[in-house]
Amino acid sequence: MAKSKPNKKKHGPSVSQHLSGLDGETRSEMQAIWNQAGDAHRKLTEDEVSDADMELALYNVRKRIEAQDDHPVKDIPVIQLPQQPRSKGPLISVLLAAALALFALGFGWMSHVNWQQVPAGETLELSLRDGSTVTLNSGSEIGFNRLFGYTNRSVRLNGEAYFQVQADETPFLVRANDNVVQVLGTSFNLRSWHTDPDRLTTLSVTSGQVEFFRTGFADQSVVVDSGKSSSLSDRQLIPTEPVHSQAAQPQAWLSNQIAFSMQPLSVIFDELARKFDVAIEVNAADIEGASLSIFYTEPQLETILAEICTVKNLEFSQTANGFRIHR
């Protein structure tokens, strides 16, 4: 008994319909672009395409589209083929369809968030495709998909980073601990660790303005101006009212300094462990909730531990791979 074929969903006009209104030479050229997109997908499914191949394919298709328009294309559809020809004519519609074939057929691969982590004891500066730069503190992670710079300017952060965002009409979004930072072009420091007891996210702006809000509560955002800071924890739905931040503290780590203002000891010890790439074991349950302000221009780990322990009536001893804090 012959098996029935599953019905295929229709996603708008076929490529032949898009091509039918073009002259012979243009039609052949557009068909070639479409075929290349299909080839890219076939190679992808056969594990024959490299990251570099896909990046080049994305770049070439985008440039072909931009060449037919007065302005760069900011958003390329990724769900279905265009229902109507665009105002620039059928050529643009076909180019978009070709781009769509490349995007949609490998969309899962390209939309997957790829993470890059900075080793403990190091910092890392990255140049992003849109011209923005981000400097990551020790142990931090940043994630973005392969469509960054083409259809979005969205990144995810676990840790601490200093962003210098290239001005653009497309918003630049940073998502961290269910919180969102949204800018068009500015510079700011963002600290947000998954391991923080309150999953606290702290934003400090150094230039321009930044919109700050809880995911799903964009209508309750606050605008943080240059020189001010705001924070948001799991206990809040609305960020704190922006206040003037101490000039040197939010970005102290960029100059290899250490600065904390009334931070829990657990947060401080975690930061020291990442910065110096050592294990710090805390065997003193009664310090939970204890906070401290510290600032060091030339930090030395044992000196810092000794002074913290003196102030908080603690002891520390060396272990095989780091230090233990105890009573």
C-alpha positions as CSV (number, residue, x, y, z in Angstrom):
1,M,0.0,0.0,0.0
2,A,1.5,3.3,-1.0
3,K,2.2,5.7,1.8
4,S,0.5,9.1,1.5
5,K,2.7,12.1,1.5
6,P,2.4,14.6,4.3
7,N,0.9,17.9,3.3
8,K,3.4,20.7,3.0
9,K,2.6,24.1,4.4
10,K,2.6,26.9,1.9
11,H,4.8,29.9,2.8
12,G,3.7,32.5,0.2
13,P,4.7,32.8,-3.4
14,S,7.2,30.4,-4.9
15,V,10.6,31.4,-6.2
16,S,9.3,30.8,-9.8
17,Q,6.5,33.4,-9.2
18,H,9.1,35.9,-8.0
19,L,11.3,35.3,-11.0
20,S,8.5,35.2,-13.6
21,G,8.3,39.0,-14.1
22,L,12.1,39.5,-14.7
23,D,14.0,39.7,-17.9
24,G,16.0,36.6,-18.9
25,E,19.4,37.8,-17.8
26,T,18.2,39.1,-14.4
27,R,16.1,35.9,-13.9
28,S,19.1,33.7,-14.5
29,E,21.2,35.7,-12.0
30,M,18.5,35.6,-9.3
31,Q,18.0,31.9,-9.9
32,A,21.7,31.4,-9.3
33,I,21.5,33.3,-6.0
34,W,18.5,31.2,-4.9
35,N,20.4,28.0,-5.9
36,Q,23.4,29.1,-3.9
37,A,21.2,29.5,-0.9
38,G,19.8,26.0,-1.4
39,D,23.4,24.6,-1.8
40,A,24.3,26.2,1.5
41,H,21.5,24.4,3.2
42,R,22.4,21.1,1.6
43,K,26.0,21.5,2.7
44,L,24.8,22.4,6.2
45,T,22.7,19.3,6.5
46,E,25.7,17.2,5.3
47,D,28.0,18.9,7.8
48,E,30.2,20.1,5.0
49,V,29.8,23.9,5.7
50,S,32.1,25.8,8.0
51,D,31.4,28.8,10.1
52,A,33.4,30.9,7.7
53,D,31.3,29.6,4.8
54,M,28.0,30.6,6.5
55,E,29.4,34.0,7.6
56,L,30.5,34.7,4.0
57,A,27.1,33.6,2.6
58,L,25.3,35.9,4.9
59,Y,27.6,38.8,4.1
60,N,27.3,38.3,0.4
61,V,23.5,38.1,0.4
62,R,23.1,41.1,2.6
63,K,25.4,43.2,0.3
64,R,23.4,42.1,-2.7
65,I,20.3,43.4,-1.0
66,E,21.9,46.7,0.1
67,A,23.2,47.3,-3.4
68,Q,19.6,47.7,-4.6
69,D,18.5,50.1,-1.9
70,D,19.5,53.5,-0.7
71,H,20.0,52.3,2.9
72,P,21.3,49.2,4.6
73,V,18.7,46.5,5.2
74,K,18.1,46.3,9.0
75,D,15.5,43.5,9.2
76,I,15.4,40.5,6.8
77,P,12.3,38.3,7.3
78,V,12.9,34.9,8.7
79,I,9.5,33.3,8.9
80,Q,7.9,33.3,5.4
81,L,8.5,34.6,1.9
82,P,7.4,38.1,1.1
83,Q,3.7,38.2,0.4
84,Q,3.9,41.3,-1.9
85,P,6.8,42.8,-3.9
86,R,8.7,45.5,-2.0
87,S,8.5,49.1,-3.2
88,K,12.0,48.9,-4.8
89,G,10.6,46.4,-7.3
90,P,10.7,42.6,-7.9
91,L,14.5,42.5,-7.8
92,I,14.5,43.3,-4.1
93,S,11.8,40.8,-3.4
94,V,13.7,38.1,-5.1
95,L,16.9,39.0,-3.3
96,L,15.0,38.9,0.0
97,A,13.6,35.5,-0.9
98,A,17.1,34.3,-1.6
99,A,18.3,35.6,1.7
100,L,15.3,34.0,3.4
101,A,16.2,30.6,1.9
102,L,19.7,31.0,3.5
103,F,18.2,32.2,6.8
104,A,15.2,30.0,7.1
105,L,16.7,26.7,6.0
106,G,19.5,27.0,8.5
107,F,17.6,29.2,11.0
108,G,18.0,27.0,14.0
109,W,21.7,26.8,13.5
110,M,22.1,30.5,13.0
111,S,19.7,31.6,15.8
112,H,21.3,29.4,18.4
113,V,23.1,31.5,21.1
114,N,26.9,30.8,21.1
115,W,28.7,31.7,24.3
116,Q,32.2,32.9,24.8
117,Q,33.8,32.7,28.3
118,V,36.8,34.6,29.6
119,P,39.1,32.4,31.7
120,A,39.6,33.3,35.3
121,G,42.4,35.7,35.9
122,E,42.0,37.3,32.5
123,T,40.0,40.0,30.7
124,L,39.0,40.1,27.1
125,E,38.1,42.8,24.6
126,L,35.8,41.9,21.7
127,S,35.0,43.8,18.6
128,L,31.4,43.1,17.5
129,R,30.1,43.0,13.9
130,D,28.2,46.3,14.3
131,G,31.3,48.2,15.3
132,S,30.6,48.1,19.1
133,T,33.2,46.8,21.5
134,V,32.8,45.0,24.8
135,T,35.4,44.3,27.5
136,L,34.7,41.3,29.6
137,N,35.9,40.8,33.2
138,S,37.4,37.6,34.5
139,G,35.1,34.5,34.3
140,S,32.4,36.4,32.4
141,E,30.4,35.0,29.5
142,I,28.8,36.7,26.5
143,G,26.4,35.1,24.0
144,F,25.0,36.1,20.7
145,N,23.8,34.3,17.6
146,R,25.1,34.4,14.0
147,L,22.4,36.8,13.0
148,F,23.9,39.5,15.2
149,G,24.6,42.6,13.1
150,Y,22.2,41.4,10.4
151,T,18.8,41.1,11.9
152,N,19.5,42.0,15.5
153,R,21.9,43.7,18.0
154,S,21.1,41.5,21.0
155,V,23.6,39.8,23.4
156,R,23.3,37.9,26.6
157,L,25.7,38.4,29.6
158,N,26.6,36.5,32.6
159,G,29.2,38.4,34.6
160,E,30.6,41.9,34.1
161,A,31.3,43.8,31.0
162,Y,32.0,47.3,29.8
163,F,30.1,48.2,26.6
164,Q,30.9,50.9,24.0
165,V,28.0,50.7,21.7
166,Q,28.2,52.0,18.1
167,A,25.3,54.5,17.4
168,D,22.7,52.9,15.1
169,E,18.9,53.1,14.7
170,T,18.6,49.5,15.6
171,P,18.5,49.1,19.4
172,F,21.4,47.3,21.1
173,L,20.0,45.0,23.8
174,V,21.8,43.3,26.7
175,R,19.9,40.6,28.5
176,A,21.1,39.5,31.9
177,N,19.3,37.7,34.8
178,D,15.9,38.4,33.3
179,N,16.7,42.1,33.0
180,V,17.2,44.1,29.8
181,V,19.4,47.1,29.0
182,Q,18.5,48.9,25.8
183,V,20.5,51.6,24.0
184,L,21.0,53.1,20.6
185,G,24.6,54.3,21.1
186,T,26.4,54.9,24.4
187,S,28.9,53.3,26.9
188,F,28.1,51.6,30.2
189,N,29.3,49.0,32.7
190,L,26.9,46.1,33.5
191,R,27.4,43.6,36.3
192,S,25.1,40.6,36.5
193,W,26.1,37.2,37.8
194,H,23.8,34.1,37.8
195,T,25.5,33.1,41.1
196,D,24.8,36.4,42.9
197,P,22.5,35.6,45.9
198,D,19.9,38.1,44.7
199,R,20.7,37.8,41.0
200,L,21.5,41.5,41.2
201,T,22.1,43.4,38.0
202,T,23.9,46.8,38.4
203,L,24.1,49.3,35.5
204,S,26.5,52.3,35.5
205,V,26.4,54.6,32.6
206,T,29.5,56.6,31.4
207,S,28.0,58.3,28.4
208,G,24.6,58.8,26.8
209,Q,21.4,57.4,28.1
210,V,20.4,53.8,28.8
211,E,16.9,52.3,29.2
212,F,16.8,49.6,32.0
213,F,13.9,47.3,32.8
214,R,12.8,43.8,33.9
215,T,11.9,41.4,31.0
216,G,8.2,41.7,30.3
217,F,8.0,45.1,32.1
218,A,9.3,47.5,29.5
219,D,6.6,50.0,30.3
220,Q,8.1,50.3,33.8
221,S,11.6,51.1,32.6
222,V,13.9,53.8,34.0
223,V,16.3,55.9,31.9
224,V,19.8,56.1,33.4
225,D,21.9,59.1,32.4
226,S,25.6,59.5,32.1
227,G,27.3,59.4,35.5
228,K,24.5,57.5,37.2
229,S,23.8,54.0,38.3
230,S,20.7,51.8,38.9
231,S,20.2,48.2,40.0
232,L,17.6,45.5,39.7
233,S,17.3,42.2,41.7
234,D,14.9,39.2,41.8
235,R,13.1,41.0,44.5
236,Q,12.1,43.9,42.3
237,L,10.0,44.6,39.2
238,I,11.2,48.2,38.7
239,P,14.9,49.3,38.7
240,T,16.1,51.5,41.5
241,E,15.9,55.3,41.0
242,P,19.2,56.3,39.2
243,V,21.7,57.9,41.5
244,H,25.1,59.4,40.9
245,S,27.8,56.7,41.0
246,Q,31.2,57.1,42.5
247,A,33.4,58.0,39.6
248,A,36.1,55.4,39.8
249,Q,34.2,52.4,41.2
250,P,32.0,50.9,38.5
251,Q,34.9,50.5,36.0
252,A,37.7,50.0,38.5
253,W,38.3,46.5,37.2
254,L,39.2,47.9,33.8
255,S,42.3,49.4,35.4
256,N,43.1,46.2,37.4
257,Q,41.7,47.8,40.6
258,I,39.1,46.4,43.0
259,A,36.2,48.4,44.3
260,F,33.1,47.4,46.1
261,S,30.5,49.5,47.9
262,M,28.7,47.7,50.7
263,Q,28.7,44.4,48.9
264,P,28.1,41.0,50.6
265,L,31.3,39.1,51.5
266,S,30.2,36.2,49.4
267,V,30.1,38.5,46.3
268,I,33.5,39.9,47.2
269,F,35.1,36.5,47.7
270,D,33.6,35.2,44.4
271,E,35.1,38.2,42.6
272,L,38.5,37.7,44.2
273,A,38.5,34.0,43.2
274,R,37.8,34.9,39.6
275,K,40.2,37.7,39.4
276,F,43.1,35.7,40.9
277,D,42.1,32.4,39.5
278,V,42.1,30.6,42.9
279,A,39.6,28.7,45.0
280,I,38.3,30.5,48.1
281,E,36.4,28.3,50.4
282,V,34.2,29.9,53.1
283,N,33.6,27.9,56.3
284,A,31.8,30.5,58.3
285,A,28.1,30.4,57.9
286,D,27.5,33.3,60.2
287,I,28.9,35.8,57.8
288,E,25.9,35.5,55.5
289,G,24.5,38.9,55.0
290,A,27.7,40.7,56.1
291,S,28.8,43.5,53.8
292,L,31.9,45.5,53.2
293,S,33.3,48.4,51.2
294,I,36.8,48.0,49.8
295,F,39.0,49.8,47.3
296,Y,42.4,48.7,46.1
297,T,44.5,50.4,43.4
298,E,47.2,47.7,43.4
299,P,45.4,44.6,44.7
300,Q,47.4,41.8,46.3
301,L,45.2,38.8,47.2
302,E,46.7,37.9,50.6
303,T,46.8,41.5,51.7
304,I,43.1,41.9,50.8
305,L,42.1,38.6,52.6
306,A,44.1,39.6,55.7
307,E,42.4,43.0,55.9
308,I,38.9,41.6,55.3
309,C,39.5,39.0,58.0
310,T,40.8,41.6,60.5
311,V,37.7,43.8,60.0
312,K,35.2,40.9,60.1
313,N,37.0,38.9,62.9
314,L,37.8,36.0,60.6
315,E,40.8,33.8,59.8
316,F,42.2,32.6,56.5
317,S,44.6,29.8,55.7
318,Q,46.2,28.5,52.5
319,T,45.0,25.3,50.9
320,A,46.3,23.2,48.0
321,N,44.6,25.3,45.4
322,G,43.6,28.5,47.2
323,F,42.4,29.7,50.6
324,R,39.9,28.9,53.2
325,I,38.1,31.5,55.3
326,H,37.0,30.4,58.8
327,R,36.5,31.6,62.3
